[in-house]
Amino acid sequence: MATIKTTPSFTKTAVLCTHETLFPCRTFLMTKEAKVKIGILVGVIVAVLVGPFVFGWIFGGVSTTAAPAITLRMWNLYDEESLYTGIFQEFAAKRPNAKFRVEYKKYTDIAELESDLINELAEGKGPDIVSIQPSWLAKHRGKLSPMPAQYFENANPERFRATFVPAAADDLIVNDQGQELVYALPVSMDTLGIMYNSDFLLNNLSRGTPAEDWDTFVEDITRFVRTNRAQTRVLRTAVAIGRIDNMTRGLDLLQLLMMQYGARFYDQTGERVTIADPAPGSGSSGFGAADAMDFFTSFSKPGSDTFLWDTNMTADLPDQNDLGAFVSGSIGMMFAYPYQVRDAERLISQYQTERGDVITPDLIKVAPAPQRISSNAALSASSSQRVAIANYYPLAVTANSKNKNAAWDLIDFLTQPEQQRYLFAQGKKISAHLAVIPEEMRDPIYGAFARQNTFAKSVFLPEPERMKAVIDGQVKDVIAGKVESLDAIRNIQLVWQCYTNKLLGKSGSSSTECRVEAPIN
């Protein structure tokens, strides 16, 4: 753009210079009135030329005067497109400077999504917006584009921490070469609670609800157990607990127990796995993860005083898991995430047709996960003493996107309170927005989940499916008496560390070191 500077020789003379290859420098004598006219003219020209940039910045730098057509490709996990259609329409209506269209693709398998994402980005394609696991920021951060702080308030780390729950801040704000950057926003967040049959508990417990602490919980559930005389087979029980192979969220429960027993998964560098280290405030052994493994597997060890769950309880069910046992009325409680309430309601309809022996949807209630606290007085203490496990898939923008600002604008729009209320009302998506959670806590079913969001933490597990297979194998070996809990935890740590090293690109971490085929004894 032209620059105007006053020469020392003439107070009313200006030199107007542009790029020498376009227009040579020329000197003009100007009166005061001429200067004013020139100033007005320049202002008009600037407005015409720069205006589209100002109004179009959010759409990736579009500079044409006509409203541009922008298509945002969005890959999302689990949710139907219909849940977001109204929000997309409102987003477009509030931004008349562009014609928006969202090309939505639903995934039900996160491994498939990750594979497709890697392949498409490698070809220079891929979506604009994608659901991610928070752990992906360790291995896929280079494939993503951080939220631009110059345009969005939530890109400011302090604003982010004041807006969203602590788990999101811990996971999604990344220190990148000394600068804190926001790489994703949480549209919702799930935590693990107890889904229960209200009739079952009302008929068997005067309290009518699951216990809030583990000591009381164990006392309650052992009353319902019936086994064969040799105590090798469970015939009747109240809850699914103690295995991974026939529990939909057994691994999540074991990880929650590890946290409650004081285990730490990584050191401060985030590079060394520490679950086999001694843990302050743990149980009898002093090793938090091992004590959690002992407690967890005690419910599935034949001969144990608390033996109450085995594969027999799900063997005759189509899906052979705890969800089927719950909806058929075989058990009164199971550990579940919010989406599983809807899964249970759908399975009830299916089982009514196929089997007939089901509970009714109105009997489904939810309670918080028990805490490792022995007194009810302690349960009324601050949430900092409580532990919950979070599971969520925030939205991020890919580095390949040609409409990064527009993509971030849509994600930011989805996390605003008005849209968060809509997603809860229509899809029971539990918010991670601190201003919305108190409203959701009043919900008679989902309120327990919302309350836990305020103090939940997520667990970073590299190669989740492979690690699940390793941990499941170690749990089975502990149940069978082949290995002690502490040795099982050490075996798990070896594989966990190996995958972490591979993720960090450390030398010597070849593919043959992370053994998932058999337990490491």
C-alpha positions in Angstrom: 0.0 0.0 0.0 1.2 3.6 -0.6 3.2 5.4 2.1 2.9 9.2 2.6 5.8 11.1 4.2 6.3 14.9 4.5 9.6 16.2 3.0 11.7 18.7 4.9 11.8 21.2 2.0 8.1 21.9 1.5 5.5 21.8 4.3 2.7 21.2 1.8 4.5 18.7 -0.4 4.1 15.0 -0.1 5.9 12.1 -1.8 3.5 9.3 -2.8 5.5 6.0 -3.5 4.3 2.6 -4.5 6.2 -0.5 -5.5 8.8 0.7 -8.1 7.9 -2.1 -10.5 4.3 -0.9 -10.7 4.4 2.9 -10.3 7.5 5.2 -10.1 7.8 7.6 -7.2 6.1 11.0 -8.0 6.1 14.3 -6.1 2.9 16.3 -5.8 2.2 19.8 -4.4 -1.0 19.5 -2.3 -3.1 22.0 -0.5 -4.7 21.2 2.8 -8.0 20.7 1.0 -6.4 18.4 -1.5 -4.9 16.3 1.3 -8.3 15.9 2.9 -9.8 14.8 -0.4 -6.9 12.4 -1.0 -7.3 11.0 2.5 -11.0 10.4 1.9 -10.3 8.7 -1.4 -7.6 6.5 0.1 -10.0 5.6 2.9 -12.6 4.5 0.5 -10.2 2.5 -1.6 -8.8 0.8 1.5 -12.4 -0.1 2.7 -13.2 -1.6 -0.7 -10.0 -3.6 -1.0 -9.5 -4.6 2.7 -13.1 -5.0 3.7 -13.6 -8.5 2.4 -10.5 -9.6 4.3 -11.8 -8.1 7.5 -15.2 -9.7 7.1 -13.8 -12.9 5.6 -11.0 -13.6 8.0 -12.9 -16.3 9.8 -13.4 -18.2 6.5 -9.8 -18.9 5.9 -8.8 -15.6 4.3 -11.5 -15.4 1.6 -11.2 -12.0 -0.1 -14.0 -12.0 -2.7 -16.9 -9.7 -2.3 -19.4 -12.4 -3.2 -20.4 -14.8 -0.3 -18.0 -17.7 -0.7 -19.3 -21.3 -0.6 -17.4 -23.2 2.1 -17.7 -26.9 2.8 -16.4 -28.2 6.1 -15.7 -31.9 6.2 -16.3 -33.3 9.7 -15.5 -36.8 10.9 -17.1 -37.5 14.2 -17.4 -40.6 16.5 -20.7 -42.3 17.3 -23.1 -39.4 17.0 -25.8 -39.3 14.2 -25.6 -36.3 11.9 -29.2 -35.4 12.8 -28.1 -34.4 16.3 -26.1 -31.5 14.8 -28.2 -30.5 11.8 -30.1 -27.7 13.6 -26.8 -26.4 15.1 -25.2 -26.4 11.7 -28.1 -24.4 10.2 -28.0 -21.9 13.0 -24.2 -21.5 12.6 -24.6 -20.8 8.9 -27.5 -18.3 9.5 -25.4 -16.3 11.9 -22.6 -16.0 9.3 -24.2 -14.5 6.2 -20.8 -13.6 4.7 -20.3 -17.2 3.5 -22.5 -20.1 2.4 -21.7 -23.0 4.7 -22.2 -26.7 4.2 -21.0 -29.4 6.6 -20.1 -32.7 5.0 -20.6 -35.0 8.0 -19.2 -38.6 8.4 -20.0 -40.8 11.3 -17.5 -43.4 12.6 -18.3 -46.1 15.1 -14.7 -47.5 15.3 -12.0 -45.2 16.4 -9.2 -47.4 15.0 -10.9 -47.1 11.6 -11.1 -43.3 12.0 -7.4 -43.1 12.9 -6.4 -45.2 10.0 -8.4 -43.2 7.5 -7.1 -40.0 9.0 -3.5 -41.0 8.6 -4.0 -42.2 5.0 -5.9 -39.2 3.8 -3.7 -36.6 5.4 -0.7 -38.3 3.8 -2.3 -37.8 0.5 -2.9 -34.1 1.2 -6.6 -34.6 1.8 -8.6 -35.4 5.0 -11.3 -33.7 7.0 -11.3 -30.2 8.3 -12.7 -31.2 11.7 -12.0 -34.6 13.4 -12.8 -36.3 16.7 -9.6 -37.4 18.5 -8.6 -39.2 21.5 -6.7 -36.8 23.8 -3.8 -39.2 23.7 -3.4 -38.6 20.0 -1.8 -35.2 20.8 1.3 -37.1 21.7 1.6 -38.9 18.3 -0.5 -36.9 15.9 0.0 -33.3 17.0 1.9 -32.4 13.8 -1.2 -33.4 11.8 -3.4 -30.9 13.7 -3.6 -27.1 13.7 -3.8 -25.3 17.1 -6.7 -22.9 17.8 -5.6 -19.3 16.8 -5.5 -17.1 19.9 -5.8 -13.9 17.9 -9.4 -14.8 16.9 -10.9 -17.0 19.6 -11.1 -16.3 23.4 -11.1 -20.0 24.2 -7.7 -20.3 22.6 -6.3 -18.3 25.6 -5.1 -21.0 28.1 -6.4 -19.1 31.1 -9.7 -18.5 29.5 -9.9 -22.2 28.6 -9.2 -23.2 32.2 -11.9 -20.9 33.4 -14.4 -22.3 30.9 -13.9 -26.0 30.7 -13.4 -28.8 33.3 -9.9 -29.6 34.6 -9.5 -32.8 32.6 -9.9 -30.9 29.3 -7.3 -28.4 30.4 -4.9 -31.1 31.4 -5.3 -33.0 28.1 -5.9 -30.4 25.4 -3.5 -27.5 26.3 -0.1 -28.4 25.1 3.2 -26.8 25.9 4.7 -26.5 22.5 8.2 -25.1 22.7 7.4 -23.0 25.7 4.1 -21.7 24.4 0.8 -23.1 25.6 -1.5 -23.9 22.7 -5.1 -25.3 22.6 -5.3 -28.2 20.2 -8.9 -29.3 20.7 -12.2 -28.4 22.4 -14.4 -30.8 24.3 -18.0 -30.8 22.9 -19.0 -33.3 25.6 -17.4 -35.6 28.3 -18.4 -39.0 29.7 -17.4 -40.3 33.2 -17.8 -43.8 34.6 -20.7 -44.3 37.0 -23.1 -47.0 38.1 -26.2 -47.8 36.1 -28.7 -49.6 38.3 -32.1 -51.2 38.3 -34.1 -49.1 40.8 -36.5 -52.0 41.5 -33.7 -54.4 42.3 -32.1 -52.0 44.8 -35.4 -51.0 46.4 -36.3 -54.6 46.9 -33.0 -55.6 48.4 -31.6 -52.4 50.1 -33.4 -50.2 52.5 -31.3 -47.3 51.1 -32.5 -48.1 47.6 -29.4 -46.7 45.9 -25.8 -47.9 45.4 -23.3 -47.1 48.2 -21.0 -44.1 47.7 -17.9 -45.7 49.2 -16.3 -49.0 48.4 -16.5 -50.5 51.9 -20.3 -50.2 52.0 -20.6 -51.2 48.4 -18.8 -54.5 49.0 -21.0 -55.2 52.1 -24.1 -54.6 50.0 -23.3 -56.7 47.0 -22.0 -59.7 48.9 -25.5 -60.2 50.4 -26.9 -61.1 47.0 -24.3 -63.6 45.9 -25.1 -67.3 45.5 -22.5 -69.8 44.2 -22.3 -73.5 43.9 -21.1 -75.4 46.9 -17.5 -75.5 45.7 -17.5 -71.7 45.1 -16.3 -72.2 41.6 -19.4 -70.9 39.8 -21.6 -67.9 40.3 -25.3 -68.6 40.2 -26.7 -65.2 41.2 -25.1 -61.8 41.8 -25.9 -58.1 42.0 -23.2 -56.5 39.9 -20.6 -57.1 37.1 -17.1 -56.5 38.5 -13.7 -58.1 38.4 -13.1 -59.0 34.7 -12.4 -57.3 31.5 -13.4 -59.9 28.9 -17.2 -59.8 29.7 -17.5 -56.3 31.1 -18.0 -53.5 28.5 -16.0 -51.1 30.6 -14.0 -53.4 32.9 -10.6 -51.8 31.9 -11.9 -48.3 32.7 -13.0 -49.5 36.1 -9.6 -51.0 36.8 -7.9 -47.8 35.8 -10.3 -45.8 38.0 -9.4 -48.1 41.0 -5.7 -47.6 40.2 -6.2 -43.8 40.5 -8.2 -44.2 43.7 -5.4 -46.3 45.2 -2.9 -43.5 44.4 -1.2 -45.0 41.4 0.5 -42.6 39.0 0.7 -43.6 35.4 3.6 -41.4 34.3 6.3 -39.3 35.9 6.5 -35.5 35.5 8.2 -35.8 32.2 5.4 -37.8 30.7 7.9 -40.3 29.3 8.4 -42.9 32.1 5.6 -45.2 33.0 5.3 -45.5 36.8 2.3 -47.7 37.6 4.5 -50.3 39.3 6.1 -47.7 41.6 5.1 -47.4 45.3 2.2 -45.0 45.7 1.4 -42.9 48.8 -2.0 -43.5 50.2 -2.3 -46.9 48.6 -3.4 -50.2 50.2 -1.7 -52.9 52.1 1.2 -53.5 49.7 2.2 -49.9 49.2 1.9 -50.3 45.5 -1.3 -48.5 44.4 -1.8 -50.3 41.0 -1.1 -53.7 42.5 -3.6 -53.1 45.4 -6.2 -52.0 42.8 -5.6 -55.2 40.9 -6.0 -57.2 44.0 -9.3 -55.5 44.9 -10.6 -55.7 41.3 -9.8 -59.4 40.8 -11.0 -60.5 44.2 -14.6 -60.3 42.8 -13.8 -62.9 40.1 -11.4 -65.3 41.9 -13.1 -68.6 42.8 -12.9 -69.2 46.5 -12.5 -65.6 47.4 -14.8 -64.1 50.1 -16.1 -61.7 47.6 -16.3 -64.0 44.6 -19.4 -62.9 42.7 -18.7 -62.6 38.9 -17.6 -65.0 36.2 -18.1 -65.8 32.6 -21.1 -68.0 33.5 -23.1 -64.9 34.2 -23.0 -63.9 30.5 -22.5 -67.2 28.7 -26.1 -67.5 27.5 -26.5 -63.9 26.4 -26.2 -62.9 22.7 -23.4 -60.4 23.4 -22.0 -62.2 26.4 -21.4 -59.1 28.4 -22.7 -57.2 31.4 -25.0 -54.9 29.4 -27.0 -57.9 28.3 -27.1 -59.2 31.9 -28.3 -55.9 33.1 -31.2 -55.4 30.7 -32.3 -59.0 31.1 -32.5 -58.5 34.9 -29.8 -61.0 35.8 -27.8 -58.3 37.6 -29.0 -55.1 39.3 -25.9 -52.9 38.6 -23.2 -52.3 36.1 -20.4 -49.7 35.6 -21.3 -47.6 32.7 -20.8 -44.4 30.8 -23.7 -42.1 29.8 -24.0 -43.4 26.3 -24.7 -46.9 27.7 -28.0 -45.7 29.2 -29.2 -45.2 25.7 -27.6 -48.5 24.6 -29.5 -50.2 27.4 -32.8 -48.7 26.2 -32.2 -49.9 22.7 -31.2 -53.4 23.9 -34.3 -53.6 25.9 -36.4 -53.2 22.7 -34.3 -55.8 21.0 -34.4 -58.3 23.8 -38.2 -57.9 24.2 -38.6 -59.2 20.7 -35.9 -61.9 20.9 -36.1 -63.1 24.5 -38.9 -61.4 26.4 -37.0 -61.3 29.8 -36.1 -57.7 30.1 -36.4 -54.8 32.6 -38.4 -51.7 31.6 -36.5 -48.5 30.7 -38.1 -46.5 33.5 -36.2 -48.6 36.0 -32.8 -47.4 34.8 -31.1 -45.0 37.2 -27.6 -43.7 37.6 -25.3 -43.2 40.7 -21.7 -41.9 40.9 -18.9 -44.4 41.0 -18.0 -45.4 44.6 -15.0 -43.7 46.2 -12.3 -45.2 48.3 -13.4 -43.4 51.4 -14.6 -45.2 54.5 -16.8 -42.6 56.2 -19.8 -40.9 55.0 -18.6 -37.6 56.6 -15.6 -37.7 54.3 -17.9 -38.0 51.3 -19.2 -34.5 51.9 -15.7 -33.1 51.6 -14.5 -31.1 48.6 -14.4 -32.7 45.1 -10.6 -32.7 45.3 -10.8 -35.8 47.4 -12.9 -37.6 44.9 -11.7 -39.5 41.8 -13.6 -40.2 38.5 -12.4 -41.3 35.2 -13.2 -39.4 32.0 -13.7 -40.7 28.5 -14.2 -38.2 25.7 -13.4 -37.4 22.1 -12.8 -33.6 21.6 -12.8 -32.0 18.2 -9.7 -30.7 16.5 -8.8 -29.1 13.2 -6.4 -30.8 10.8 -3.2 -29.2 9.5 -4.4 -29.9 5.9 -7.6 -27.9 6.3 -7.9 -25.0 3.8 -10.6 -23.4 6.1 -8.9 -23.6 9.5 -10.5 -20.5 10.9 -14.0 -21.5 9.8 -13.4 -25.0 11.2 -12.4 -23.6 14.5 -15.3 -21.2 14.5 -17.7 -24.1 14.1 -16.0 -26.1 16.9 -16.1 -23.1 19.2 -19.8 -22.5 18.3 -20.5 -26.1 19.3 -19.0 -25.6 22.8 -21.0 -22.4 23.6 -23.6 -22.8 26.4 -26.6 -22.5 24.1 -25.4 -25.3 21.9 -24.3 -27.4 24.9 -27.8 -27.2 26.3 -29.3 -28.3 23.0 -26.9 -31.3 22.8 -27.9 -32.3 26.3 -31.6 -31.9 25.6 -31.5 -33.8 22.3 -28.7 -36.3 22.8 -27.9 -36.4 26.5 -24.3 -35.2 25.7 -22.9 -34.3 29.1 -21.1 -30.9 28.9 -17.5 -30.1 29.8 -18.5 -26.4 30.1 -18.3 -25.2 33.7 -21.3 -22.8 33.3 -23.6 -25.6 32.0 -22.7 -28.5 34.3 -24.7 -27.1 37.3 -27.9 -27.2 35.2 -27.2 -30.8 34.0 -26.5 -31.9 37.6 -30.2 -31.4 38.3 -31.2 -34.1 35.8 -32.6 -37.2 37.6 -30.8 -39.7 35.4 -27.7 -38.0 34.0 -27.0 -35.6 36.9 -24.6 -38.0 38.5 -22.4 -38.1 35.4 -22.4 -34.3 35.1 -21.3 -33.9 38.7 -18.3 -36.2 38.2 -17.1 -34.1 35.2 -15.9 -31.4 37.6 -13.2 -33.7 39.1 -12.6 -36.4 36.5 -9.3 -37.3 35.0 -8.5 -39.2 31.9 -5.8 -41.9 31.5 -3.3 -41.7 28.6 -3.0 -45.3 27.3 -0.8 -45.7 24.2 -2.1 -48.2 21.6 -5.4 -48.6 23.6 -6.6 -51.8 21.9 -3.3 -53.6 22.2 -2.8 -52.5 25.8 -6.3 -53.7 26.6 -5.4 -57.1 25.3 -2.2 -57.2 27.5 -4.0 -56.0 30.6 -6.9 -58.5 30.0 -4.3 -61.3 29.8 -2.7 -60.2 33.1 -6.1 -60.0 34.8 -6.9 -63.5 33.7 -3.6 -64.8 35.0 -4.1 -63.1 38.4 -7.6 -64.7 38.6 -6.1 -68.1 37.7 -3.4 -67.7 40.3 -0.6 -67.8 37.7 0.9 -64.5 38.7 0.7 -62.2 41.7 -0.9 -58.8 41.3 2.4 -56.8 41.6 4.1 -59.0 39.0 1.2 -58.5 36.7 1.4 -54.8 37.1 5.2 -54.9 36.3 4.4 -57.0 33.2 1.9 -54.4 32.1 4.3 -51.6 32.8 7.0 -53.2 30.5 4.6 -53.2 27.6 3.1 -49.8 28.4 6.7 -48.4 28.5 7.6 -50.0 25.2 4.6 -48.5 23.4 5.3 -45.1 25.0 8.9 -45.3 23.8 7.7 -46.1 20.3 5.3 -43.2 20.4 8.1 -40.9 21.5 10.4 -42.2 18.8 13.0 -43.4 21.2 15.9 -45.5 19.9 15.8 -49.2 20.5 12.0 -49.4 20.6 11.5 -51.8 17.7 8.2 -53.4 16.9 9.2 -56.8 18.3 9.6 -55.4 21.9 6.0 -54.7 22.7 4.7 -58.3 23.2 0.9 -58.5 23.1 0.5 -62.1 22.1 1.2 -63.6 25.5 1.6 -62.4 29.1 5.2 -61.4 30.0 6.2 -63.5 33.0 
